[in-house]
Amino acid sequence: MNIFYEKIELRFLFPAGTSRGVLQKKPSWILRCKEEESIIGECSVIPGLNMDYTSDRQYEEKVNWVCETFNMLFNKLKAEQLLNFFTEELRDYPSILFGVEGLFYQLARFRGVDSFHSAFSEGQSAIPINGLIWMGSIDEMKTRVQQKIAQGFSVLKFKIGALDFDKEYELLSAVRKTFGAAIEIRVDANGAFNRNNVHEVLARLKALDVHSIEQPIMSGQSDLMRSICKSAPISIALDEELIGINVLRNKVNLLEKISPQFIILKPSLHGGIVGTLEWISLAEKMGIGWWVTSALESAIGLEVIARMVGFLNPSIPQGLGTGGLFENNFDSTLVIQKGTLTYKNG
């Protein structure tokens, strides 16, 4: 069996605003098998966020190495041995590791073995998910809220921190006033606040009964983050804080020191599938909640993530979707129905 790669540019249907800027498009590298089109994986990056990506040239050299090494070793090693080899070699390249894991997962499925077989993968159960409200003008965000409510979502996650917070607060307040306790509100700050204003922000969000805030301050300030988690009136979820922490001992140290209420996991950023499962295992042992979300993968990567999450049978809504943000996405096996994600088996 031989594999090759191709680069694609996923184009957003609308300018996707975050506190780090506005995204119009993003790259992914697709790993394909020459002999069987269903054996496929996605290496998805968000430039400026993925630590394993510095330029297309640098990244593509590593992807090309993966393909050459795979083609050289595939007939010499068992699939499990080869996957273990890549798991170690790509420890610091989580997005490429995730693409390789996806490839091996689809290879195993092709051979009749599904390690993530579940009621979800059979199309018999659904994963509750949150509706994501991307940053935009207040009027744009109001329209998106109305759309998500009409689609049956009961959990909304708002990107905050790019606009004037007073205006964002007015929007959140209006949502709470209109829908009351029927809507769970989560917010994602992407590190937008600092030690001078974060406590005021948290207090105001508490007044709106906000469920949690992701990454209220920039990562790398573990002492301040620990203090915030200890005293915050709402739950704190770590996201960017976990990026680049790929060794088990370092993961333990981080969680023990900061002691967050939740961690948010993206396989393309947080160690691939193996790294994500490791984070989840540690969190559950420490009494820390978790949910999984995507890092703007296409339908190819999202299928693998969704099947993994369905197998885990989570107890709270996740941050998944179908890749419907993109105008040139691949055909999806996933469907959103009334605030849940279902799988089109077969």
Rosetta silent file (secondary structure, phi, psi, omega in degrees, C-alpha in Angstrom):
SEQUENCE: MNIFYEKIELRFLFPAGTSRGVLQKKPSWILRCKEEESIIGECSVIPGLNMDYTSDRQYEEKVNWVCETFNMLFNKLKAEQLLNFFTEELRDYPSILFGVEGLFYQLARFRGVDSFHSAFSEGQSAIPINGLIWMGSIDEMKTRVQQKIAQGFSVLKFKIGALDFDKEYELLSAVRKTFGAAIEIRVDANGAFNRNNVHEVLARLKALDVHSIEQPIMSGQSDLMRSICKSAPISIALDEELIGINVLRNKVNLLEKISPQFIILKPSLHGGIVGTLEWISLAEKMGIGWWVTSALESAIGLEVIARMVGFLNPSIPQGLGTGGLFENNFDSTLVIQKGTLTYKNG
SCORE:     score description
SCORE:     0.000 S_00000001
   1 L     0.000  138.248 -179.968    0.000    0.000    0.000 S_00000001
   2 L  -126.556  144.472  178.648    1.243    3.488   -0.880 S_00000001
   3 E  -122.129  158.951  175.327    0.075    6.901    0.307 S_00000001
   4 E  -145.290  173.834 -179.072    0.463   10.434   -0.987 S_00000001
   5 E  -128.987  158.610  170.748   -0.732   13.863    0.086 S_00000001
   6 E  -141.819  143.260  177.919   -2.482   16.847   -1.401 S_00000001
   7 E   -93.102  138.766  174.187   -2.938   20.322    0.035 S_00000001
   8 E  -127.110  155.777  172.785   -6.356   21.965    0.057 S_00000001
   9 E  -112.969  112.235  177.398   -7.534   25.447    1.068 S_00000001
  10 E   -82.978  125.441 -176.158  -10.815   25.361    2.954 S_00000001
  11 E  -103.241  126.687 -179.560  -12.758   28.569    2.298 S_00000001
  12 E   -71.765  145.646  176.343  -15.081   29.950    4.966 S_00000001
  13 E   -70.847  -23.006  179.174  -18.645   30.822    4.022 S_00000001
  14 E  -149.519  158.580  177.072  -18.271   34.023    6.050 S_00000001
  15 E   -61.103  118.121 -175.287  -15.388   35.851    7.764 S_00000001
  16 E   -91.880  103.137 -174.344  -14.817   33.766   10.910 S_00000001
  17 E   -86.466  135.424  172.073  -13.910   36.215   13.644 S_00000001
  18 E  -133.893  172.281  178.444  -11.844   35.338   16.694 S_00000001
  19 L   -69.014  -11.323  177.896   -9.962   37.453   19.226 S_00000001
  20 L   -99.053    3.964  179.730   -6.813   36.626   17.218 S_00000001
  21 E   129.840 -176.697 -176.201   -8.196   37.953   13.947 S_00000001
  22 E  -108.003  130.396  179.679  -10.561   37.034   11.130 S_00000001
  23 E   -98.539  129.069  174.791  -10.194   33.802    9.165 S_00000001
  24 E  -104.743  -29.779  179.774  -11.127   33.717    5.474 S_00000001
  25 E  -157.775  166.879  176.757   -9.529   30.353    4.659 S_00000001
  26 E  -152.679  151.924 -178.234   -7.309   27.690    6.191 S_00000001
  27 E   -93.851  152.172  167.530   -5.083   24.884    4.868 S_00000001
  28 E  -140.597  149.621  174.442   -5.292   21.134    5.336 S_00000001
  29 E  -112.839  122.936 -175.461   -3.107   18.369    3.971 S_00000001
  30 E   -99.589  123.210  175.193   -5.012   15.236    2.996 S_00000001
  31 E   -89.194  126.142 -176.981   -3.296   11.844    3.222 S_00000001
  32 E  -126.530  152.789  176.590   -4.644    9.470    0.599 S_00000001
  33 E  -101.870  129.995 -178.437   -4.124    5.821   -0.300 S_00000001
  34 L   -65.068  -31.755 -173.002   -3.471    5.048   -3.951 S_00000001
  35 L   -89.849  -21.721 -174.288   -5.186    1.676   -3.747 S_00000001
  36 L  -149.744  115.135 -173.456   -8.342    2.545   -1.742 S_00000001
  37 L   -70.132  -19.672  179.929  -10.020    5.964   -1.582 S_00000001
  38 L   -76.707  -14.566  177.881  -11.780    5.261    1.739 S_00000001
  39 L   -90.010  104.091 -167.644   -8.384    5.079    3.514 S_00000001
  40 E  -152.485  151.199  177.484   -7.779    8.749    4.177 S_00000001
  41 E  -145.290  159.559 -178.311   -6.579   11.148    6.885 S_00000001
  42 E  -125.035  127.192  171.693   -6.488   14.905    7.443 S_00000001
  43 E  -103.159  101.974 -172.320   -3.635   17.041    8.769 S_00000001
  44 E  -109.004  132.524  179.220   -5.431   20.261    9.675 S_00000001
  45 L  -129.147  153.461  169.394   -3.734   23.419   10.929 S_00000001
  46 L  -115.910  101.605 -178.622   -4.732   26.889   12.056 S_00000001
  47 L   -53.142  133.325 -177.787   -1.744   29.116   11.206 S_00000001
  48 L    95.675  -15.145  179.676   -0.709   31.097   14.245 S_00000001
  49 L  -116.407  -45.649  178.549   -2.160   28.549   16.652 S_00000001
  50 L   -68.633  123.208  179.024   -0.613   25.193   15.731 S_00000001
  51 L   -74.864  -16.168 -179.789    2.874   24.965   17.209 S_00000001
  52 L   -90.137    3.027  179.633    3.820   22.317   14.647 S_00000001
  53 L  -121.447  123.785  172.804    3.212   24.708   11.748 S_00000001
  54 L  -119.220  -28.957  177.365    5.503   27.624   10.868 S_00000001
  55 L  -160.896  161.043  176.641    5.139   27.708    7.084 S_00000001
  56 H   -58.447  -41.731 -177.189    3.666   25.669    4.267 S_00000001
  57 H   -63.820  -48.123  179.718    7.150   24.632    3.189 S_00000001
  58 H   -60.400  -45.252 -175.730    8.225   23.456    6.655 S_00000001
  59 H   -67.740  -42.820 -176.956    4.948   21.614    7.232 S_00000001
  60 H   -66.827  -31.418  175.768    4.859   19.992    3.821 S_00000001
  61 H   -61.112  -40.211  179.526    8.384   18.659    4.253 S_00000001
  62 H   -71.138  -39.800  177.683    7.209   16.767    7.353 S_00000001
  63 H   -63.689  -41.298  178.126    4.078   15.493    5.632 S_00000001
  64 H   -63.525  -39.070  176.193    6.192   14.328    2.705 S_00000001
  65 H   -60.452  -40.666  178.213    8.526   12.531    5.148 S_00000001
  66 H   -59.622  -47.421 -178.059    5.506   10.735    6.588 S_00000001
  67 H   -63.754  -45.188 -179.661    4.423    9.537    3.155 S_00000001
  68 H   -63.803  -41.162 -178.729    7.918    8.394    2.156 S_00000001
  69 H   -69.345  -42.239  176.663    8.464    6.626    5.480 S_00000001
  70 H   -57.567  -49.381 -176.616    5.049    4.969    5.380 S_00000001
  71 H   -64.752  -29.967  179.879    5.644    3.689    1.851 S_00000001
  72 H   -77.230  -34.914 -171.006    9.074    2.366    2.807 S_00000001
  73 H  -103.407  -12.131 -171.576    7.984    0.581    6.007 S_00000001
  74 L   -58.127  -40.679 -178.498    4.407   -0.527    5.363 S_00000001
  75 L   -85.990   -0.909 -179.067    5.359   -3.951    4.003 S_00000001
  76 L  -105.233  -20.845 -177.950    8.070   -4.444    6.616 S_00000001
  77 L  -125.363  156.370  171.188    6.089   -3.789    9.807 S_00000001
  78 L   -70.482  155.155 -177.612    2.681   -4.683   11.153 S_00000001
  79 H   -56.246  -41.333 -179.400    0.175   -1.828   11.058 S_00000001
  80 H   -64.426  -40.008  178.772    0.228   -1.530   14.852 S_00000001
  81 H   -65.060  -41.966 -178.841    4.034   -1.333   14.899 S_00000001
  82 H   -67.776  -39.836  177.187    4.083    1.323   12.206 S_00000001
  83 H   -64.453  -40.958  177.478    1.439    3.402   13.978 S_00000001
  84 H   -62.417  -37.736  177.354    3.410    3.168   17.231 S_00000001
  85 H   -61.301  -48.474 -179.822    6.495    4.347   15.366 S_00000001
  86 H   -66.729  -33.968  178.787    4.696    7.406   14.014 S_00000001
  87 H   -59.088  -40.370  178.371    3.133    8.109   17.426 S_00000001
  88 H   -76.076  -43.315 -176.444    6.593    8.540   18.900 S_00000001
  89 H   -68.208  -27.866 -174.866    8.150   10.317   15.936 S_00000001
  90 L  -107.759   23.503 -179.330    5.291   12.819   15.623 S_00000001
  91 L   -55.217  -37.085 -178.904    4.855   13.650   19.306 S_00000001
  92 L   -95.560   11.841  177.478    5.614   17.310   18.556 S_00000001
  93 L  -128.914   66.330 -172.211    3.487   17.320   15.383 S_00000001
  94 H   -60.018  -35.512 -178.323   -0.027   16.650   16.726 S_00000001
  95 H   -70.224  -36.636  176.806   -1.886   17.740   13.596 S_00000001
  96 H   -72.195  -39.085  176.311    0.201   15.457   11.372 S_00000001
  97 H   -59.524  -42.433  178.953   -0.105   12.645   13.915 S_00000001
  98 H   -60.662  -40.018  177.365   -3.889   13.069   13.847 S_00000001
  99 H   -63.356  -40.959  178.160   -3.847   12.718   10.068 S_00000001
 100 H   -66.115  -43.180  178.261   -1.760    9.546   10.320 S_00000001
 101 H   -60.829  -41.623  177.520   -4.038    8.157   13.043 S_00000001
 102 H   -61.206  -40.054  178.192   -7.049    8.853   10.853 S_00000001
 103 H   -62.003  -47.863  179.810   -5.401    7.004    7.989 S_00000001
 104 H   -66.848  -34.840  178.671   -4.667    3.945   10.155 S_00000001
 105 H   -63.478  -45.031  179.698   -8.164    4.084   11.650 S_00000001
 106 H   -69.396  -30.911  175.156   -9.749    3.979    8.207 S_00000001
 107 H   -63.473  -44.525  178.930   -7.325    1.202    7.192 S_00000001
 108 H   -63.337  -41.658  177.963   -8.475   -0.875   10.168 S_00000001
 109 H   -61.556  -40.676  178.495  -12.129   -0.196    9.291 S_00000001
 110 H   -60.498  -31.665  179.439  -11.422   -1.278    5.717 S_00000001
 111 L   -89.765    4.315  174.135  -10.082   -4.539    7.166 S_00000001
 112 L    94.964   12.431 -179.866  -13.206   -4.983    9.302 S_00000001
 113 L  -120.058  121.074 -179.904  -11.954   -3.687   12.681 S_00000001
 114 L  -120.445  104.657 -178.342  -13.494   -0.550   14.191 S_00000001
 115 L   -71.507  -13.968  178.436  -11.909    0.517   17.476 S_00000001
 116 L  -113.756   28.486  177.858  -14.567    3.232   17.867 S_00000001
 117 L   -64.510  133.279 -177.322  -17.604    1.089   17.142 S_00000001
 118 L  -160.727  175.996  174.678  -20.560    2.367   19.140 S_00000001
 119 L   -60.558  -33.800  178.088  -24.265    3.094   19.042 S_00000001
 120 L   -64.058  -47.484 -177.365  -23.305    6.457   17.535 S_00000001
 121 L   -67.449  -18.153  175.579  -21.325    4.880   14.681 S_00000001
 122 L   -88.680   -1.018 -179.215  -24.332    2.636   14.008 S_00000001
 123 L    76.533   19.110 -174.858  -26.551    5.696   13.696 S_00000001
 124 L  -103.744   -7.929  176.943  -28.529    4.677   16.787 S_00000001
 125 L  -144.374  165.663 -176.576  -27.568    7.498   19.166 S_00000001
 126 L  -124.496  156.535  176.195  -26.622   11.164   18.936 S_00000001
 127 E  -102.793  120.063  174.852  -23.981   13.404   20.493 S_00000001
 128 E   -66.618  138.020 -177.956  -25.333   16.612   22.073 S_00000001
 129 E  -134.345  161.602  174.695  -23.369   19.609   20.801 S_00000001
 130 L   -91.943  153.310  173.341  -23.193   23.345   21.329 S_00000001
 131 E   -92.240  125.060 -175.151  -24.097   25.884   18.675 S_00000001
 132 E   -91.433  125.953  177.095  -21.121   28.154   17.988 S_00000001
 133 E  -103.002  103.140 -178.585  -21.750   31.876   17.616 S_00000001
 134 L   -70.296  153.641  176.227  -18.804   33.313   15.715 S_00000001
 135 E   -64.008  146.610  177.138  -17.639   36.851   16.318 S_00000001
 136 L  -174.887 -164.075  172.404  -19.060   39.528   14.062 S_00000001
 137 L   -66.808  161.757  179.407  -21.005   42.699   14.487 S_00000001
 138 H   -58.949  -40.115  178.997  -23.596   42.606   17.246 S_00000001
 139 H   -64.219  -40.824  177.536  -26.361   42.461   14.634 S_00000001
 140 H   -62.907  -42.207 -179.120  -24.631   39.545   12.889 S_00000001
 141 H   -67.716  -36.062  176.182  -24.259   37.705   16.175 S_00000001
 142 H   -62.029  -43.252  178.496  -27.926   38.297   17.037 S_00000001
 143 H   -61.742  -41.017  179.945  -28.925   36.783   13.709 S_00000001
 144 H   -66.754  -35.812  175.579  -26.696   33.758   14.345 S_00000001
 145 H   -61.253  -47.212 -179.901  -28.262   33.279   17.777 S_00000001
 146 H   -59.995  -39.564  178.836  -31.728   33.252   16.221 S_00000001
 147 H   -64.437  -44.566 -178.853  -30.589   30.709   13.639 S_00000001
 148 H   -66.463  -39.653  177.781  -29.103   28.374   16.243 S_00000001
 149 H   -63.051  -42.728  179.403  -32.192   28.560   18.447 S_00000001
 150 H   -63.607  -28.177  179.327  -34.382   27.787   15.419 S_00000001
 151 L   -82.430   -1.685  174.210  -32.168   24.761   14.714 S_00000001
 152 L    95.712   13.522  178.905  -32.915   23.369   18.165 S_00000001
 153 L   -76.937  137.066  175.029  -29.722   24.170   20.071 S_00000001
 154 L  -111.703   -5.064  175.586  -30.033   24.521   23.838 S_00000001
 155 E  -124.695  121.851  179.590  -26.302   25.196   24.412 S_00000001
 156 E  -117.106  135.413  175.422  -24.710   28.224   22.743 S_00000001
 157 E  -115.142  124.683 -177.485  -21.008   29.058   22.755 S_00000001
 158 E  -105.307  131.775  168.229  -20.033   32.639   22.048 S_00000001
 159 E   -78.574  123.070 -179.919  -16.659   33.818   20.835 S_00000001
 160 L  -127.670  165.598  174.029  -15.924   36.948   22.879 S_00000001
 161 L   111.269  -14.084 -179.086  -13.046   39.364   23.331 S_00000001
 162 L   -91.608  -28.943 -179.825  -12.707   40.971   19.897 S_00000001
 163 L   -99.331  179.048  172.073  -15.406   43.611   20.329 S_00000001
 164 L   -61.805  124.956 -173.392  -16.101   46.036   23.119 S_00000001
 165 H   -63.470  -30.614  177.606  -16.995   43.771   26.046 S_00000001
 166 H   -59.878  -39.205  178.642  -19.878   46.021   27.122 S_00000001
 167 H   -71.133  -40.696  176.807  -21.533   45.372   23.761 S_00000001
 168 H   -62.263  -39.944  179.869  -20.819   41.643   23.958 S_00000001
 169 H   -63.447  -39.910  178.359  -22.262   41.632   27.465 S_00000001
 170 H   -60.815  -40.334  178.127  -25.432   43.332   26.217 S_00000001
 171 H   -64.057  -47.825  179.200  -25.865   40.561   23.642 S_00000001
 172 H   -61.032  -40.147  179.753  -25.341   37.824   26.236 S_00000001
 173 H   -63.589  -40.874  179.259  -27.727   39.604   28.600 S_00000001
 174 H   -65.337  -38.750  177.395  -30.396   39.811   25.890 S_00000001
 175 H   -63.346  -44.305  179.965  -30.034   36.078   25.176 S_00000001
 176 H   -65.054  -42.644 -179.213  -30.407   35.260   28.852 S_00000001
 177 H   -65.392  -37.784 -176.979  -33.392   37.601   29.252 S_00000001
 178 H   -74.559  -42.293 -171.252  -35.138   36.219   26.167 S_00000001
 179 H  -109.279   -9.550  176.709  -34.590   32.510   26.725 S_00000001
 180 H    60.565 -147.755 -176.216  -33.999   32.262   30.470 S_00000001
 181 H   -74.887   -3.472 -179.548  -32.584   29.069   31.909 S_00000001
 182 H   -69.109  -18.407 -179.035  -33.607   27.088   28.812 S_00000001
 183 L  -113.486  129.071  171.093  -30.296   28.073   27.178 S_00000001
 184 E   -90.954  129.934 -178.477  -26.856   27.173   28.503 S_00000001
 185 E  -108.555  124.434  170.669  -24.313   29.859   27.651 S_00000001
 186 E  -116.064  149.935  176.450  -20.614   29.094   27.205 S_00000001
 187 E  -130.411  150.411  179.558  -18.041   31.670   26.144 S_00000001
 188 E  -127.099  113.853 -176.116  -14.593   31.342   24.565 S_00000001
 189 L   -92.968  -16.090 -177.799  -12.211   34.258   25.084 S_00000001
 190 L    49.454   39.105  175.776   -9.135   32.809   23.327 S_00000001
 191 L    75.784   23.908 -171.918   -6.951   34.608   25.889 S_00000001
 192 E   -73.903  -21.208 -173.271   -8.495   38.034   25.279 S_00000001
 193 E  -104.916  175.127 -175.895   -8.421   39.304   28.888 S_00000001
 194 L  -141.220  179.764 -175.169   -5.649   40.052   31.372 S_00000001
 195 L   -62.819  -20.980 -177.508   -4.995   40.295   35.113 S_00000001
 196 L   -81.973  -25.032 -176.428   -6.379   43.851   35.160 S_00000001
 197 L  -125.792   -8.380 -172.281   -9.836   43.082   33.794 S_00000001
 198 H   -64.367  -37.570 -177.020  -10.416   39.320   33.993 S_00000001
 199 H   -68.666  -37.188  176.143  -11.982   39.315   37.457 S_00000001
 200 H   -65.055  -42.057  178.432  -14.504   41.991   36.519 S_00000001
 201 H   -59.999  -46.845 -178.773  -15.379   40.061   33.349 S_00000001
 202 H   -62.363  -40.387  179.484  -15.895   36.833   35.310 S_00000001
 203 H   -63.713  -40.380  179.926  -18.124   38.568   37.865 S_00000001
 204 H   -69.408  -37.327  177.362  -20.304   40.012   35.116 S_00000001
 205 H   -67.374  -34.388  176.348  -20.556   36.656   33.377 S_00000001
 206 H   -60.076  -39.056 -179.738  -21.582   35.070   36.675 S_00000001
 207 H   -62.536  -21.487  178.020  -24.508   37.497   36.846 S_00000001
 208 L   -98.834    7.728 -179.687  -25.747   35.983   33.579 S_00000001
 209 L    56.322   44.022  176.037  -25.328   32.425   34.867 S_00000001
 210 L   -70.934  136.125 -175.803  -22.725   31.640   32.192 S_00000001
 211 L   -65.919  -46.931 -173.955  -21.691   27.991   32.337 S_00000001
 212 E  -165.964  162.249  173.678  -17.963   28.432   31.628 S_00000001
 213 E  -128.517  129.717  177.431  -15.308   30.495   29.928 S_00000001
 214 E   -87.256  132.796  172.160  -12.547   28.993   27.801 S_00000001
 215 L    40.887   68.382 -178.238   -9.043   30.381   28.166 S_00000001
 216 L   -63.921  -30.688  178.703   -9.878   33.755   29.745 S_00000001
 217 E  -123.031  165.753  178.889   -6.206   34.863   29.642 S_00000001
 218 L   -61.828  148.302  179.687   -3.310   34.082   27.341 S_00000001
 219 L   -67.856  164.200  177.876   -1.607   30.742   27.942 S_00000001
 220 L    90.491    5.693  177.464    1.721   30.482   29.722 S_00000001
 221 L  -115.864   64.695 -169.478    0.657   32.319   32.892 S_00000001
 222 H   -63.138  -36.072  179.077    0.151   29.272   35.074 S_00000001
 223 H   -64.968  -45.690  178.726    0.333   31.083   38.419 S_00000001
 224 H   -66.356  -40.578 -179.879   -2.318   33.602   37.390 S_00000001
 225 H   -65.094  -38.343  177.308   -4.456   30.895   35.786 S_00000001
 226 H   -61.449  -44.077  179.559   -4.289   28.811   38.946 S_00000001
 227 H   -62.625  -41.376  179.477   -5.444   31.816   40.986 S_00000001
 228 H   -64.317  -46.360 -179.606   -8.298   32.472   38.568 S_00000001
 229 H   -61.486  -34.653 -177.306   -9.460   28.840   38.617 S_00000001
 230 H   -72.053  -34.537 -172.403   -9.378   28.819   42.405 S_00000001
 231 H  -111.713   -7.818 -173.362  -11.449   31.989   42.887 S_00000001
 232 L   -63.369  140.692  178.986  -13.531   32.338   39.720 S_00000001
 233 L   -78.808  -11.402  174.007  -17.304   32.502   40.191 S_00000001
 234 L  -127.622  167.589 -177.018  -17.839   30.449   37.009 S_00000001
 235 E   -70.559  142.456  177.373  -16.038   27.401   35.622 S_00000001
 236 E  -108.384  134.080  178.387  -12.745   27.885   33.802 S_00000001
 237 E  -118.309  130.193  177.171  -11.825   25.681   30.845 S_00000001
 238 E   -88.329  139.345  178.662   -8.269   25.345   29.529 S_00000001
 239 L  -134.081  -82.775  178.216   -7.724   25.187   25.791 S_00000001
 240 H   -57.985  -25.101  179.051   -4.626   26.915   24.370 S_00000001
 241 H   -57.743  -26.212 -175.746   -2.985   26.236   27.739 S_00000001
 242 H   -88.205  -13.950 -175.446   -2.681   22.576   26.736 S_00000001
 243 L   -66.368  132.570  178.482   -0.978   23.153   23.382 S_00000001
 244 L    86.110   -3.808  177.274    2.589   21.882   23.268 S_00000001
 245 L   -94.764   93.033 -169.612    2.246   19.827   26.471 S_00000001
 246 L  -113.508   -4.524  179.902    2.904   16.409   24.946 S_00000001
 247 L  -103.196  135.818 -174.259    4.716   14.476   27.695 S_00000001
 248 H   -52.742  -47.375 -177.442    2.626   12.642   30.296 S_00000001
 249 H   -60.809  -38.950  179.510    4.523   14.006   33.308 S_00000001
 250 H   -68.657  -34.076  176.167    4.119   17.563   32.046 S_00000001
 251 H   -64.132  -45.856  178.804    0.392   17.017   31.560 S_00000001
 252 H   -59.991  -46.809 -178.710    0.041   15.804   35.128 S_00000001
 253 H   -60.164  -42.442 -178.843    2.046   18.759   36.440 S_00000001
 254 H   -63.457  -48.158 -177.978   -0.065   21.269   34.524 S_00000001
 255 H   -67.240  -38.247  178.865   -3.402   19.869   35.688 S_00000001
 256 H   -66.664  -38.098 -177.694   -2.225   19.493   39.266 S_00000001
 257 H   -73.242  -49.040 -174.392   -0.906   23.047   39.387 S_00000001
 258 H   -83.765  -35.910  179.423   -3.787   24.900   37.714 S_00000001
 259 L    51.519   61.928  179.690   -6.638   22.564   38.711 S_00000001
 260 L   -75.508  166.890  175.285   -9.183   23.818   36.150 S_00000001
 261 L   -79.902  -31.953 -179.479  -12.834   22.867   36.167 S_00000001
 262 E  -142.511  157.365  165.150  -12.706   21.724   32.512 S_00000001
 263 E  -125.639  144.919 -179.819  -10.268   21.070   29.694 S_00000001
 264 E  -110.852  128.336 -170.509  -11.170   21.484   26.018 S_00000001
 265 E  -119.248  130.438  175.279   -9.516   19.035   23.643 S_00000001
 266 L  -124.392  112.697 -177.566   -8.758   19.272   19.939 S_00000001
 267 L   -52.935  -36.135 -178.744   -6.886   16.250   18.563 S_00000001
 268 L   -70.262  -14.586 -179.817   -5.111   18.368   15.921 S_00000001
 269 L  -114.022  -26.518 -168.241   -3.684   20.583   18.661 S_00000001
 270 L  -116.224   38.282  170.521   -3.498   18.384   21.740 S_00000001
 271 L   100.602   19.040 -177.917   -1.575   15.291   20.726 S_00000001
 272 H    68.897 -165.088  178.653   -3.715   13.555   18.143 S_00000001
 273 H   -65.057  -46.067 -176.997   -6.130   10.822   19.181 S_00000001
 274 H   -63.017  -40.826  179.047   -3.641    9.167   21.532 S_00000001
 275 H   -68.644  -39.064  177.958   -2.837   12.468   23.231 S_00000001
 276 H   -62.356  -45.467  179.172   -6.494   13.432   23.543 S_00000001
 277 H   -64.813  -32.982  177.139   -7.372   10.116   25.167 S_00000001
 278 H   -66.574  -45.215  176.404   -4.424   10.560   27.536 S_00000001
 279 H   -58.496  -44.348 -178.374   -5.674   14.024   28.576 S_00000001
 280 H   -63.457  -43.747  179.298   -9.176   12.630   29.137 S_00000001
 281 H   -59.785  -45.050  179.294   -7.896    9.755   31.263 S_00000001
 282 H   -64.066  -44.618 -178.109   -5.905   12.153   33.462 S_00000001
 283 H   -60.542  -44.279 -178.164   -8.801   14.599   33.763 S_00000001
 284 H   -65.553  -35.583  177.520  -11.248   11.923   34.845 S_00000001
 285 H   -66.998  -29.039 -177.516   -8.833   10.647   37.503 S_00000001
 286 H   -96.430    1.964  179.997   -8.501   14.208   38.855 S_00000001
 287 L    74.529   26.507  179.245  -12.210   15.028   38.765 S_00000001
 288 L  -101.412  132.587  178.637  -11.794   17.536   35.939 S_00000001
 289 E   -76.419  166.948 -179.119  -14.514   17.766   33.305 S_00000001
 290 E  -154.440  155.843  161.496  -13.789   17.743   29.573 S_00000001
 291 E  -148.839  160.794 -176.074  -15.276   18.089   26.166 S_00000001
 292 E  -107.669  140.960  175.440  -13.892   17.673   22.661 S_00000001
 293 E  -137.927  171.602 -177.849  -14.107   20.199   19.881 S_00000001
 294 L   -94.131  162.938  173.481  -12.718   20.527   16.401 S_00000001
 295 L  -113.580   49.063  177.359   -9.815   22.640   15.146 S_00000001
 296 L    62.189   39.177  174.159  -11.625   23.577   11.937 S_00000001
 297 L   -73.178  160.777  170.789  -11.125   20.220   10.252 S_00000001
 298 L   -77.787 -175.776  179.000  -13.001   19.299    7.113 S_00000001
 299 H   -60.304  -25.319 -178.941  -15.527   16.468    7.087 S_00000001
 300 H   -65.688  -52.941  178.886  -12.631   13.991    6.793 S_00000001
 301 H   -69.732  -35.603 -177.618  -11.097   14.813   10.166 S_00000001
 302 H   -64.902  -33.103  178.429  -14.450   15.510   11.795 S_00000001
 303 H   -62.226  -44.493 -179.417  -15.714   12.011   11.069 S_00000001
 304 H   -63.929  -44.783  179.965  -12.817   10.466   12.983 S_00000001
 305 H   -61.901  -45.045 -178.060  -13.230   12.891   15.902 S_00000001
 306 H   -63.940  -40.653  179.290  -16.982   12.310   16.068 S_00000001
 307 H   -66.773  -36.564  175.548  -16.621    8.526   16.015 S_00000001
 308 H   -63.259  -47.204 -179.193  -14.036    8.747   18.804 S_00000001
 309 H   -64.999  -41.384  177.884  -16.339   10.970   20.890 S_00000001
 310 H   -59.592  -38.279  177.512  -19.346    8.752   20.195 S_00000001
 311 H   -64.540  -35.351 -179.262  -17.366    5.779   21.472 S_00000001
 312 H   -75.421  -18.710  176.874  -16.546    7.709   24.683 S_00000001
 313 L    53.233   63.455 -175.145  -20.265    8.437   25.215 S_00000001
 314 L   -67.573  155.599 -176.613  -19.788   11.875   26.848 S_00000001
 315 L   -95.129  -12.206 -179.862  -22.197   13.190   29.454 S_00000001
 316 L  -127.294  159.734 -178.721  -22.142   16.876   28.409 S_00000001
 317 L   -58.789  142.949 -178.405  -22.508   18.654   25.050 S_00000001
 318 E  -103.015  174.085 -178.294  -19.436   18.666   22.829 S_00000001
 319 E  -106.953   51.312 -174.526  -18.038   21.258   20.424 S_00000001
 320 L  -107.618  168.864  178.135  -18.426   19.340   17.167 S_00000001
 321 L  -159.218 -157.601 -176.711  -20.019   20.000   13.798 S_00000001
 322 L  -116.427    0.971 -172.744  -20.057   18.871   10.189 S_00000001
 323 L    82.782   16.538 -178.749  -17.594   21.292    8.609 S_00000001
 324 L   -67.885   -0.937  175.776  -20.525   23.370    7.390 S_00000001
 325 L   -72.087  -18.472 -170.020  -18.411   26.501    7.850 S_00000001
 326 E  -106.529  142.081  178.591  -16.715   25.843    4.515 S_00000001
 327 L   -80.199  -18.320 -177.725  -18.013   26.387    1.015 S_00000001
 328 L  -123.435   39.609  178.064  -15.760   23.649   -0.398 S_00000001
 329 L   -71.603  161.718  172.512  -16.011   20.957    2.273 S_00000001
 330 L   -76.093  163.089  172.947  -16.037   17.240    1.451 S_00000001
 331 L   -57.742  138.685 -174.488  -19.257   15.251    1.624 S_00000001
 332 L  -109.502  143.395  173.254  -20.023   14.618    5.278 S_00000001
 333 L   -87.140    0.002 -173.030  -21.179   11.491    7.092 S_00000001
 334 E  -109.866  146.635  179.941  -22.452   13.741    9.896 S_00000001
 335 E  -135.547  137.262  174.826  -25.802   15.470   10.314 S_00000001
 336 E   -97.727  125.690  179.336  -26.927   18.066   12.855 S_00000001
 337 E  -136.828  116.308  174.915  -30.459   17.560   14.139 S_00000001
 338 L    51.017   49.202  176.165  -32.027   19.578   16.949 S_00000001
 339 L    74.877   18.458  176.415  -28.736   20.432   18.626 S_00000001
 340 E  -131.618  158.300  177.597  -27.240   16.947   18.284 S_00000001
 341 E  -107.504  127.785  178.499  -24.779   15.313   15.931 S_00000001
 342 E  -122.428  159.818 -176.278  -25.771   12.050   14.287 S_00000001
 343 E  -111.427  130.225  178.590  -23.906    9.687   12.003 S_00000001
 344 L   -83.519   85.777 -178.354  -25.210    8.548    8.646 S_00000001
 345 L   -66.520  124.491  177.973  -24.257    4.886    8.921 S_00000001
 346 L    83.416    0.000    0.000  -23.804    3.388    5.490 S_00000001
